[in-house]
Amino acid sequence: MNAPHHFPTTSQRYDLQRLLDGAVADGVAPAVSCAVVVGTAETGRRELPVLTSGAAATATLFDLASITKLFTTVTALILVDSGVLELDAPIGRKLPAYATGPKSQLTLRHLLTHTSGLPSEWRGWDAALAEGRGFERTNLVTDLLATELEAAPGTRFAYSCAGFNTIMALAEHVTGTPWEQLVRERLLYQLPTDGITGTPRIEHCAPTEFQPQLGRGLVRGIVHDEAAWSLGGLSGNAGMFATADGLRIFGLSLLDGLPGILSPALAAEMWRCQLPDILGSNFNPTDPGFGHGLGLRINQQPWMGTLGTEARGHGGFTGTSLLVDRESSVVIALLSNRVNPSRDGDDATGLRKAVSDVVLSAAAQLTQDLTHERNTL
């Protein structure tokens, strides 16, 4: 870097803008936005001004898709901190649908680490449409909770949206409070931003997919994920919307251990890889990206980048990602609507990796320059 106390350099900002513009020009997504932080509170943090390309402004809200699972995780852990939920007690003690049979051994930790044994998807919404029943939320949640396990809890890792919607149902059952209200009051109100919401205004949102086959037309300001849509919007697996800067602020809170939101012990559990302890001999440490904290994915190659082996975060089907790396003191919030007008195009993995590589390389150089400066004083 040309100056150790300046991030980004003109060249680095140009590189990132070029990547965003190239993604729009190549048809990866019609709208892209990116917000970056590099540096620690001790050395000073450098925030990159929000970059946009295509049909995006700095105030554009994007459907975060599965990044929502991080908000679900923190909300659930807030309930653990307050004594409403327990991390390692069988959820069947509070949720009747899980009180007997193989499900009776399933815990919140299993759900948060995708080791519950539940299938990847719950498709009760599809059956409701096919049978012309429409969406009646109480019936849909009952159907969700009747989902059978595919494996015994704690014996496999298999990514499960159904599991995170089960967390939502559990939290609603024990608190008697609608999920959107729980997330808003317990978590969002604690974050210093209005750039994250589960109830966006349509005119502020980037559109996602054109779905006439589902009677939805062009989806905008309504969650793209069909399961979350059927459940009324913001759900355990999807439904949060954010600006790039709003997501960056949440990422900074994660980087700092969620101060004022979670106890240090639970914040540390989010960060720690859980799978060796849970899976035992079924854990395969040689599988790239085979790591998971509570809610946080670890070393998700290739999108977290060549230098992102210690990174945490989450991606979203709509073309979104949040990367948080304590080793490099980096937050990258990258948002796109790559599913507009169809999900069949580029999945934005290349864009996400390229942005990660540029930022993490710059962070490594910044650290090297600052270390050299300290050693020569």
C-alpha positions as CSV (number, residue, x, y, z in Angstrom):
1,M,0.0,0.0,0.0
2,N,1.2,3.5,-0.7
3,A,0.3,4.9,2.7
4,P,0.0,2.6,5.7
5,H,-2.7,4.8,7.3
6,H,-5.0,5.0,4.4
7,F,-7.5,2.4,3.3
8,P,-8.5,2.0,0.6
9,T,-5.9,3.4,-1.8
10,T,-7.3,4.8,-5.0
11,S,-6.1,1.6,-6.8
12,Q,-7.9,-0.7,-4.3
13,R,-11.1,1.3,-4.6
14,Y,-10.8,1.2,-8.3
15,D,-10.3,-2.6,-8.3
16,L,-13.5,-3.1,-6.2
17,Q,-15.5,-0.7,-8.4
18,R,-14.3,-2.5,-11.5
19,L,-15.4,-5.8,-10.1
20,L,-18.9,-4.5,-9.3
21,D,-19.2,-2.8,-12.7
22,G,-18.0,-5.9,-14.4
23,A,-20.5,-8.1,-12.7
24,V,-23.3,-5.8,-13.9
25,A,-21.9,-5.6,-17.4
26,D,-21.6,-9.4,-17.5
27,G,-25.1,-10.0,-16.4
28,V,-24.3,-11.5,-13.0
29,A,-26.8,-9.1,-11.4
30,P,-28.5,-5.8,-12.4
31,A,-27.7,-4.2,-9.0
32,V,-24.7,-4.6,-6.7
33,S,-23.6,-2.8,-3.6
34,C,-20.6,-3.3,-1.3
35,A,-19.4,-2.0,2.0
36,V,-16.0,-2.8,3.6
37,V,-14.2,-2.2,6.9
38,V,-10.5,-3.0,7.5
39,G,-8.6,-2.5,10.7
40,T,-9.0,-2.8,14.5
41,A,-10.3,-0.4,17.1
42,E,-6.7,-0.1,18.3
43,T,-5.0,0.6,15.0
44,G,-8.0,2.6,13.6
45,R,-10.7,1.3,11.3
46,R,-10.9,2.3,7.6
47,E,-14.3,2.2,6.1
48,L,-14.7,2.1,2.4
49,P,-17.5,4.4,1.2
50,V,-20.4,2.2,0.0
51,L,-19.8,1.3,-3.7
52,T,-22.7,0.6,-6.0
53,S,-23.2,-0.4,-9.6
54,G,-26.1,-0.8,-11.9
55,A,-29.6,-0.2,-10.6
56,A,-28.4,0.3,-7.0
57,A,-28.1,3.3,-4.7
58,T,-26.5,3.4,-1.3
59,A,-30.0,3.3,0.3
60,T,-31.1,0.2,-1.8
61,L,-32.4,-2.6,0.4
62,F,-31.5,-6.1,-0.8
63,D,-33.1,-9.4,0.1
64,L,-30.4,-11.1,2.3
65,A,-31.8,-14.6,1.8
66,S,-29.9,-17.0,4.1
67,I,-27.8,-14.3,5.7
68,T,-31.0,-14.0,7.7
69,K,-29.9,-17.1,9.6
70,L,-27.3,-15.0,11.4
71,F,-30.1,-12.8,12.7
72,T,-32.0,-15.9,13.7
73,T,-29.0,-17.2,15.5
74,V,-28.4,-14.1,17.5
75,T,-32.1,-13.7,18.4
76,A,-32.2,-17.3,19.6
77,L,-29.1,-16.8,21.7
78,I,-30.5,-13.6,23.2
79,L,-33.3,-15.8,24.4
80,V,-30.8,-18.3,25.8
81,D,-29.0,-15.5,27.6
82,S,-32.3,-14.4,29.1
83,G,-33.1,-18.0,30.3
84,V,-36.1,-18.4,27.9
85,L,-34.3,-21.1,25.8
86,E,-31.5,-23.5,26.6
87,L,-28.7,-24.4,24.1
88,D,-28.3,-28.0,25.1
89,A,-31.6,-29.1,26.5
90,P,-33.9,-31.1,24.2
91,I,-36.3,-28.7,22.6
92,G,-39.1,-31.2,23.1
93,R,-39.2,-30.1,26.7
94,K,-40.8,-26.9,25.4
95,L,-42.1,-27.9,22.0
96,P,-44.7,-30.7,22.0
97,A,-44.1,-31.7,18.4
98,Y,-40.5,-32.7,19.5
99,A,-41.4,-34.4,22.8
100,T,-41.2,-38.0,21.7
101,G,-39.3,-40.4,19.4
102,P,-36.0,-39.6,17.8
103,K,-36.8,-35.9,17.8
104,S,-36.8,-35.9,21.6
105,Q,-33.0,-35.8,21.5
106,L,-32.7,-32.7,19.3
107,T,-31.3,-29.5,20.8
108,L,-31.1,-25.8,19.8
109,R,-27.3,-26.4,19.3
110,H,-28.1,-29.1,16.8
111,L,-30.4,-26.7,14.9
112,L,-27.9,-23.8,14.9
113,T,-25.1,-26.0,13.5
114,H,-27.1,-28.0,10.9
115,T,-26.6,-31.2,12.8
116,S,-30.2,-31.8,13.6
117,G,-30.9,-34.5,11.1
118,L,-33.7,-32.5,9.5
119,P,-33.9,-32.4,5.7
120,S,-32.5,-29.4,3.8
121,E,-36.0,-28.1,2.9
122,W,-39.5,-28.0,4.1
123,R,-41.9,-27.9,1.2
124,G,-45.2,-27.6,2.9
125,W,-45.8,-24.4,1.0
126,D,-45.6,-26.3,-2.3
127,A,-48.2,-28.8,-1.2
128,A,-50.5,-26.0,-0.1
129,L,-50.3,-24.3,-3.5
130,A,-50.8,-27.6,-5.4
131,E,-53.9,-28.4,-3.4
132,G,-55.3,-24.9,-3.7
133,R,-55.4,-24.4,0.1
134,G,-53.5,-21.1,0.2
135,F,-51.3,-20.2,3.1
136,E,-52.7,-20.5,6.6
137,R,-49.7,-19.9,8.8
138,T,-50.8,-22.0,11.8
139,N,-51.4,-25.0,9.6
140,L,-48.1,-24.5,7.8
141,V,-46.1,-24.3,11.1
142,T,-47.8,-27.5,12.2
143,D,-46.8,-29.2,9.0
144,L,-43.2,-27.8,9.4
145,L,-42.9,-29.2,12.9
146,A,-44.1,-32.6,11.6
147,T,-41.1,-32.9,9.3
148,E,-39.4,-36.2,9.9
149,L,-35.7,-36.6,10.6
150,E,-33.4,-38.0,8.0
151,A,-30.7,-38.9,10.5
152,A,-30.3,-39.0,14.2
153,P,-29.4,-35.6,15.8
154,G,-25.7,-35.1,16.1
155,T,-24.6,-37.7,13.5
156,R,-24.2,-35.6,10.3
157,F,-23.8,-32.1,9.1
158,A,-26.4,-31.2,6.4
159,Y,-27.4,-27.6,5.7
160,S,-31.0,-27.2,6.7
161,C,-33.4,-24.3,6.1
162,A,-36.1,-26.4,7.8
163,G,-34.0,-26.4,10.9
164,F,-33.8,-22.6,11.1
165,N,-37.6,-22.3,10.6
166,T,-37.9,-24.8,13.4
167,I,-35.9,-22.3,15.6
168,M,-38.4,-19.6,14.7
169,A,-41.4,-21.9,15.6
170,L,-39.7,-22.8,18.9
171,A,-39.0,-19.2,19.8
172,E,-42.6,-18.1,19.0
173,H,-44.0,-21.0,21.0
174,V,-42.0,-20.2,24.2
175,T,-42.4,-16.4,24.1
176,G,-45.9,-16.1,22.6
177,T,-44.5,-13.3,20.4
178,P,-44.5,-13.2,16.5
179,W,-41.1,-13.8,15.1
180,E,-40.7,-10.5,13.3
181,Q,-41.4,-8.7,16.5
182,L,-39.0,-10.8,18.4
183,V,-36.1,-10.1,16.0
184,R,-36.9,-6.4,15.8
185,E,-37.2,-5.8,19.5
186,R,-34.5,-8.2,20.8
187,L,-31.9,-7.6,18.1
188,L,-32.5,-4.9,15.5
189,Y,-33.3,-2.2,18.1
190,Q,-29.8,-2.8,19.6
191,L,-28.0,-2.1,16.4
192,P,-27.1,1.5,15.5
193,T,-28.6,1.4,12.0
194,D,-32.0,1.6,10.3
195,G,-30.6,-0.2,7.3
196,I,-31.8,-3.6,8.3
197,T,-35.4,-4.6,8.4
198,G,-37.8,-7.5,8.1
199,T,-40.6,-5.3,6.8
200,P,-39.1,-3.2,4.0
201,R,-40.9,-0.6,1.9
202,I,-41.2,-2.0,-1.6
203,E,-40.0,1.2,-3.3
204,H,-36.6,0.9,-1.5
205,C,-35.9,-2.7,-2.5
206,A,-34.0,-4.2,-5.4
207,P,-36.3,-6.6,-7.2
208,T,-35.6,-10.3,-7.3
209,E,-37.1,-13.0,-9.4
210,F,-40.0,-12.9,-11.9
211,Q,-42.3,-15.8,-10.7
212,P,-45.6,-15.8,-12.7
213,Q,-45.8,-19.5,-12.2
214,L,-46.4,-18.9,-8.5
215,G,-48.7,-16.0,-9.1
216,R,-46.2,-13.6,-7.7
217,G,-45.1,-11.7,-10.8
218,L,-41.9,-9.7,-10.2
219,V,-41.0,-10.2,-6.5
220,R,-39.9,-6.9,-4.9
221,G,-40.0,-6.0,-1.2
222,I,-41.3,-9.4,-0.4
223,V,-39.0,-12.3,0.6
224,H,-37.8,-14.3,-2.4
225,D,-37.6,-17.6,-0.6
226,E,-40.8,-19.5,-1.0
227,A,-40.9,-21.2,2.4
228,A,-40.4,-17.8,4.1
229,W,-43.0,-16.2,1.8
230,S,-45.6,-18.8,2.7
231,L,-44.9,-18.2,6.4
232,G,-45.6,-14.5,6.1
233,G,-42.3,-12.9,5.4
234,L,-39.4,-12.7,7.8
235,S,-38.8,-16.3,9.0
236,G,-36.0,-18.3,10.5
237,N,-34.3,-19.1,7.2
238,A,-34.9,-16.0,5.1
239,G,-36.7,-12.7,4.9
240,M,-34.3,-10.0,6.2
241,F,-33.5,-7.0,4.0
242,A,-30.5,-4.6,4.4
243,T,-28.5,-1.9,2.7
244,A,-24.8,-2.7,2.3
245,D,-24.0,-0.2,5.1
246,G,-26.6,-1.7,7.4
247,L,-25.2,-5.2,6.9
248,R,-21.6,-3.8,7.5
249,I,-22.7,-2.4,10.9
250,F,-24.1,-5.8,11.9
251,G,-20.8,-7.4,10.7
252,L,-18.8,-5.0,12.8
253,S,-20.9,-6.0,15.8
254,L,-20.1,-9.7,15.1
255,L,-16.4,-8.8,14.7
256,D,-16.4,-7.2,18.1
257,G,-18.3,-10.0,19.8
258,L,-21.8,-8.5,19.8
259,P,-21.2,-6.2,22.8
260,G,-24.4,-5.2,24.6
261,I,-26.3,-7.9,22.7
262,L,-24.9,-11.3,23.7
263,S,-22.9,-12.5,26.7
264,P,-19.2,-13.0,25.9
265,A,-19.6,-16.7,26.4
266,L,-22.3,-17.1,23.8
267,A,-20.7,-14.7,21.4
268,A,-17.6,-16.9,21.6
269,E,-19.6,-20.0,21.0
270,M,-20.9,-18.5,17.7
271,W,-17.4,-18.1,16.6
272,R,-16.0,-21.5,17.7
273,C,-16.2,-24.4,15.3
274,Q,-18.8,-26.7,16.9
275,L,-18.6,-29.7,14.6
276,P,-15.7,-31.7,16.0
277,D,-17.4,-31.9,19.4
278,I,-20.9,-32.6,18.0
279,L,-20.0,-35.1,15.3
280,G,-17.1,-36.9,16.8
281,S,-15.8,-39.5,14.4
282,N,-18.2,-38.3,11.8
283,F,-16.4,-35.0,11.5
284,N,-14.1,-34.7,8.4
285,P,-11.5,-32.0,9.0
286,T,-10.0,-32.4,5.5
287,D,-13.2,-31.3,3.8
288,P,-12.7,-27.6,2.6
289,G,-15.2,-25.3,4.3
290,F,-16.4,-28.1,6.6
291,G,-16.7,-25.8,9.6
292,H,-19.6,-24.3,11.5
293,G,-20.0,-22.2,14.6
294,L,-23.4,-21.4,16.0
295,G,-25.0,-20.0,12.9
296,L,-21.7,-18.8,11.4
297,R,-20.2,-20.7,8.5
298,I,-16.4,-21.1,8.6
299,N,-13.9,-21.1,5.7
300,Q,-16.6,-21.3,3.0
301,Q,-14.4,-21.9,0.0
302,P,-14.4,-20.6,-2.6
303,W,-16.4,-17.4,-1.9
304,M,-14.6,-16.4,1.2
305,G,-11.4,-16.1,-0.8
306,T,-7.9,-17.6,-0.8
307,L,-6.9,-15.8,2.4
308,G,-10.3,-16.4,4.1
309,T,-9.4,-19.7,5.8
310,E,-10.3,-18.2,9.2
311,A,-13.2,-16.2,8.0
312,R,-16.8,-16.5,9.3
313,G,-20.0,-15.4,7.7
314,H,-22.8,-16.5,5.5
315,G,-24.0,-16.3,1.9
316,G,-27.5,-15.9,0.5
317,F,-29.1,-17.5,-2.5
318,T,-30.1,-14.1,-3.9
319,G,-26.4,-13.2,-4.4
320,T,-25.5,-11.8,-1.0
321,S,-22.7,-12.4,1.5
322,L,-21.3,-11.2,4.8
323,L,-17.7,-12.0,5.6
324,V,-16.2,-11.3,9.0
325,D,-12.5,-12.1,9.6
326,R,-10.9,-11.4,13.0
327,E,-7.5,-12.5,11.8
328,S,-7.5,-9.8,9.2
329,S,-9.9,-7.4,11.0
330,V,-12.1,-7.3,8.0
331,V,-15.9,-7.0,7.3
332,I,-17.2,-7.3,3.8
333,A,-20.9,-6.8,3.1
334,L,-21.6,-7.6,-0.6
335,L,-25.2,-7.5,-1.9
336,S,-26.7,-8.2,-5.3
337,N,-29.9,-9.4,-6.8
338,R,-28.4,-12.0,-9.0
339,V,-31.8,-13.9,-9.2
340,N,-33.4,-11.0,-11.1
341,P,-35.1,-11.8,-13.4
342,S,-34.2,-15.5,-13.1
343,R,-32.3,-17.7,-10.7
344,D,-30.8,-19.7,-13.6
345,G,-27.9,-17.3,-14.2
346,D,-24.5,-16.8,-12.6
347,D,-24.6,-17.6,-8.9
348,A,-22.3,-14.7,-8.0
349,T,-19.7,-17.0,-6.4
350,G,-17.0,-15.6,-8.7
351,L,-17.9,-12.0,-7.8
352,R,-17.9,-12.8,-4.1
353,K,-14.5,-14.6,-4.2
354,A,-12.9,-11.8,-6.2
355,V,-14.1,-9.1,-3.8
356,S,-12.9,-11.2,-0.8
357,D,-9.5,-11.6,-2.4
358,V,-9.0,-7.9,-3.1
359,V,-10.1,-6.8,0.4
360,L,-8.2,-9.6,2.3
361,S,-5.1,-8.9,0.3
362,A,-5.3,-5.2,1.1
363,A,-5.8,-6.0,4.8
364,A,-2.8,-8.3,4.9
365,Q,-0.7,-5.5,3.3
366,L,-2.1,-2.9,5.8
367,T,-1.1,-5.2,8.7
368,Q,2.4,-5.7,7.3
369,D,2.9,-2.0,6.8
370,L,1.7,-1.1,10.3
371,T,3.9,-3.8,11.8
372,H,6.9,-2.5,9.9
373,E,6.1,1.1,11.1
374,R,5.9,0.0,14.7
375,N,9.1,-1.9,14.5
376,T,11.0,1.1,13.0
377,L,9.8,3.7,15.6
